[in-house]
Amino acid sequence: MIPVSGLGHVTFETPDLEHQISHYTQVVGLTVATKEKERAILATHLGDEVVVLQHGPVQRCTALSLHVNAATDFSAASKILGEEGIKSERRSDVTPSMANALVFNDPNGTRVELFSDVKRLPRTAPAHEAAPIKLGHIAFMVRDAKQMVDFYTSMLGFRVSDWAGDFFAFLRCGPDHHTINFLRGDEQRMHHYAFELKDWAHVQRACDHLGEKDVQIVWGPGRHGIGHNIFIYHFDPDHRVVEYYTELDQMKNEAAGHFEPRPWHKDHPQRPKIWTDFKAARLTWGPPPTPEYAGTHSKHTPSTISNAGT
């Protein structure tokens, strides 16, 4: 096992690089850390690289980077992967701040970039008052959610926080309730990804900012059941689903095995479980998603959860 402790950045291909850069700087509030002819690397104002945009013929998610302990032996990690028939390679050019990475493809075909050290960028002033503080999680639609869960738990040390039925899994690698989600469907693609905001007031400022930029909120504000985070969603120019969230459940004591107490929890204590009440899994409170958001789901996603996000 190669235990992962956190999410680094996510890499997207886009047909319109400049349009995407404009959205993620002016609307989302990231800063351009590096700009090349065919690529831009974007960071939060706190100095973390979070989004890599590369020019490509179609919009798609191609990679995610995952943080491992500084003591991780990449040669030993490569051997562990090789024993499972997974080819890997060392790379020093993932980003200018990431000098050393072990790279391989997961069963879904997404490139995974393991890193143990990255040069943190200098802090900058926030681009606006709604700028996010970190990249929190990423959700994928896959044909076999159980296969992906088995891989990420057995090979990379993720733990299962919750399941919605047998088709929507929420995995953690640190205290956050989920860092990666897998939703069963008839496609293999990214479903959404999420930036953390500081608090409820920060979410309100983000709503106002999106309104000022004429960007529609396609779901929210609301509070999910699974994870219990307050959320809003919007589309970027490539029709990717971008979530802002706050107050995500935290498990700070793995030995205790339950999430930190919250006043809105209906289970006391709130432990990982299989949710069978899909209405409760989807929403604690808030409006239903718009048809635009609901349309991002596969036709083979179970109808009982087809309006789910988290």
C-alpha positions in Angstrom: 0.0 0.0 0.0 1.1 3.6 -0.8 -0.8 5.7 1.8 -2.1 9.0 0.4 -2.7 12.0 2.7 -4.2 14.7 0.5 -5.2 16.1 -2.9 -2.8 18.3 -4.9 -4.0 19.6 -8.2 -6.3 18.4 -11.1 -5.4 18.6 -14.8 -7.9 19.5 -17.5 -7.7 19.6 -21.3 -9.7 22.4 -22.9 -10.3 23.6 -26.5 -10.3 27.2 -25.4 -7.4 27.8 -23.0 -7.8 31.6 -22.7 -11.5 31.4 -21.9 -10.8 28.9 -19.2 -8.0 31.0 -17.7 -10.3 34.1 -17.7 -13.0 32.1 -15.8 -10.8 30.6 -13.2 -9.0 33.9 -12.5 -11.9 36.4 -12.7 -14.8 34.2 -11.6 -13.3 31.5 -9.3 -10.5 33.8 -8.1 -7.4 31.7 -8.7 -4.0 33.2 -9.8 -1.8 32.3 -12.7 1.3 30.8 -11.3 2.8 29.7 -14.7 1.7 30.5 -18.2 3.1 28.6 -21.3 1.9 28.5 -24.9 -0.3 25.4 -24.4 -0.6 25.3 -20.6 -1.5 27.4 -17.5 -1.0 26.4 -13.9 -3.4 28.1 -11.5 -3.0 28.5 -7.7 -5.0 29.7 -4.7 -4.0 33.0 -3.1 -2.5 30.8 -0.3 0.1 29.4 -2.7 -1.2 26.0 -3.6 -1.2 24.8 -7.2 -4.7 23.5 -7.8 -5.6 23.5 -11.5 -3.5 22.8 -14.6 -5.2 23.8 -17.8 -3.8 22.3 -21.1 -4.9 23.0 -24.6 -6.6 19.9 -26.2 -9.2 19.0 -28.8 -12.0 18.2 -26.2 -12.6 19.1 -22.6 -11.7 16.3 -20.3 -10.0 15.6 -17.0 -6.7 13.8 -17.6 -4.9 13.7 -14.2 -4.9 14.4 -10.5 -2.0 14.7 -8.1 -2.0 13.1 -4.7 0.2 13.9 -1.7 2.1 11.1 0.0 4.4 11.1 3.1 7.8 12.6 2.7 9.3 9.3 3.8 7.7 7.5 0.9 10.3 5.5 -1.2 9.2 5.9 -4.8 11.2 3.0 -6.0 9.4 0.8 -3.5 6.1 2.3 -4.4 6.8 1.6 -8.1 7.5 -2.0 -7.2 4.2 -2.3 -5.3 2.4 -1.0 -8.4 4.3 -3.3 -10.7 3.4 -6.3 -8.6 -0.2 -5.5 -9.5 0.6 -5.1 -13.2 0.5 -1.3 -13.1 3.2 0.5 -15.0 4.6 3.6 -13.5 7.3 6.2 -14.2 9.2 8.9 -12.4 8.7 12.4 -13.7 10.2 15.8 -12.8 8.2 18.0 -15.2 4.6 17.7 -13.9 4.7 21.3 -12.8 7.6 23.7 -12.1 6.9 23.4 -8.4 6.7 19.6 -8.4 10.2 18.3 -8.9 9.6 14.6 -8.3 6.5 12.5 -9.0 5.6 8.9 -9.5 3.0 8.7 -12.3 0.7 5.8 -13.3 -2.9 5.3 -14.6 -5.7 4.2 -12.4 -8.3 1.6 -13.6 -10.5 4.5 -15.0 -7.6 5.7 -17.2 -7.0 8.8 -15.1 -3.3 9.7 -14.6 -2.3 9.7 -11.0 0.7 11.8 -10.0 2.1 10.9 -6.5 4.3 13.6 -4.9 5.8 14.0 -1.5 7.2 17.5 -1.8 6.2 20.6 -3.7 7.5 24.1 -3.6 4.8 26.3 -2.1 4.2 29.5 -4.0 4.2 32.9 -2.2 0.9 34.1 -0.9 -0.9 36.8 -2.8 -3.8 39.0 -2.1 -7.1 37.3 -2.9 -8.4 38.1 -6.4 -11.8 38.9 -4.9 -13.7 38.3 -1.7 -15.1 35.0 -2.9 -11.7 33.4 -3.8 -11.5 29.7 -2.5 -9.0 28.5 0.1 -8.2 25.0 -1.3 -9.1 22.3 -3.8 -11.2 19.9 -1.7 -12.4 16.9 -3.7 -13.1 15.5 -7.1 -15.8 13.1 -8.3 -15.7 10.7 -11.2 -18.4 8.9 -13.1 -17.2 5.3 -13.7 -18.7 2.1 -15.0 -17.6 0.1 -11.9 -17.6 2.1 -8.7 -16.7 -0.9 -6.6 -13.6 -1.6 -8.7 -12.4 2.0 -8.2 -13.1 1.9 -4.5 -11.1 -1.4 -4.2 -8.2 0.1 -6.0 -8.0 3.4 -4.1 -8.4 1.7 -0.7 -6.1 -1.3 -1.3 -3.4 0.5 -3.3 -3.5 4.1 -2.0 -4.9 3.8 1.6 -8.2 5.6 1.1 -11.0 4.9 3.6 -14.7 4.6 2.7 -16.7 7.3 4.4 -20.1 6.5 3.0 -21.9 4.8 0.2 -25.2 5.8 -1.4 -26.6 2.4 -2.1 -24.0 0.4 -4.0 -23.4 3.0 -6.7 -22.0 6.3 -5.1 -18.9 6.0 -3.0 -17.2 8.7 -0.8 -13.6 8.1 0.1 -11.3 10.0 2.4 -7.5 10.1 2.8 -7.3 12.6 5.7 -9.8 14.2 8.0 -12.1 15.6 5.3 -15.2 13.3 4.8 -14.3 12.8 1.1 -11.4 13.6 -1.3 -12.5 11.4 -4.1 -16.0 10.2 -5.1 -17.0 7.4 -7.6 -20.5 7.4 -9.1 -21.6 4.5 -11.2 -22.9 5.4 -14.7 -22.6 4.4 -18.4 -19.7 6.9 -19.0 -16.2 7.4 -17.7 -15.6 11.1 -17.0 -15.2 13.6 -14.3 -18.5 14.5 -12.7 -17.6 17.5 -10.6 -14.9 19.0 -8.5 -15.0 21.2 -5.5 -13.2 24.2 -3.8 -13.5 24.8 -0.1 -14.6 28.2 1.2 -14.0 29.4 4.7 -17.6 29.5 6.1 -21.2 30.2 5.4 -20.6 34.0 5.0 -17.9 33.1 2.4 -20.5 31.1 0.5 -22.9 34.1 0.5 -20.1 36.3 -0.9 -19.5 33.6 -3.6 -23.2 33.7 -4.5 -23.1 37.5 -4.8 -19.9 37.3 -6.9 -21.3 34.7 -9.3 -24.4 36.9 -9.6 -22.3 39.9 -10.4 -20.5 37.9 -13.1 -23.8 36.6 -14.6 -22.8 33.0 -13.8 -25.9 30.9 -13.0 -25.9 28.8 -9.8 -27.2 25.5 -11.1 -27.8 24.0 -7.6 -27.8 25.5 -4.1 -27.4 27.0 -1.7 -28.2 23.9 0.3 -26.7 21.3 2.7 -26.0 17.8 1.6 -26.9 14.8 3.7 -23.8 12.7 2.9 -20.9 14.8 4.1 -23.3 17.5 5.4 -21.5 20.3 3.6 -23.1 23.6 2.6 -22.8 23.9 -1.2 -23.4 25.8 -4.4 -22.6 24.6 -8.0 -21.9 26.3 -11.3 -20.6 25.5 -14.7 -17.3 26.7 -16.1 -17.1 27.6 -19.8 -16.4 23.9 -20.7 -19.6 22.9 -18.9 -17.6 21.3 -16.0 -19.5 21.3 -12.8 -17.7 23.4 -10.1 -18.7 23.1 -6.5 -18.0 25.5 -3.7 -18.5 24.1 -0.2 -18.0 24.7 3.5 -18.6 22.8 6.8 -17.7 19.3 5.3 -17.8 16.5 7.9 -14.4 15.8 9.6 -13.1 12.6 11.1 -10.1 13.7 13.2 -9.8 10.5 15.2 -9.8 7.4 13.0 -9.6 5.2 16.1 -12.9 6.6 17.3 -14.4 5.9 13.9 -17.0 8.7 13.9 -17.2 12.2 12.4 -16.9 15.3 14.6 -20.3 16.1 16.2 -22.4 18.5 14.3 -25.8 19.9 15.4 -27.4 18.9 12.1 -26.4 15.2 12.3 -29.4 12.9 12.6 -27.1 10.0 13.7 -25.2 10.4 17.0 -22.4 9.7 16.5 -22.2 10.0 12.7 -20.3 7.0 11.5 -19.5 5.8 7.9 -22.6 3.9 6.6 -24.5 2.8 3.5 -27.3 5.4 3.0 -30.5 3.8 1.7 -32.7 7.0 2.1 -31.5 8.7 -1.0 -33.5 11.9 -0.4 -31.8 12.3 2.9 -28.4 11.5 1.3 -29.0 14.2 -1.3 -30.2 17.0 0.9 -30.6 18.0 4.5 -32.1 21.3 3.3 -32.2 23.5 0.2 -33.9 23.5 -3.2 -33.7 20.6 -5.7 -31.1 20.9 -8.5 -32.0 22.7 -11.7 -32.6 20.7 -14.8 -29.2 21.9 -16.1 -27.4 20.3 -13.2 -29.6 17.1 -13.3 -28.6 16.7 -16.9 -25.0 16.2 -16.0 -25.8 12.6 -14.8 -25.6 9.5 -17.0 -28.9 8.0 -18.1 -27.8 4.8 -16.3 -27.2 6.5 -13.0 -29.9 5.2 -10.7 -32.9 7.5 -10.8 -33.1 7.5 -7.0 -29.8 9.5 -6.8 -29.7 11.2 -10.2 -30.0 14.6 -8.5 -27.2 13.9 -6.1 -24.0 15.9 -5.8 -21.9 16.3 -2.6 
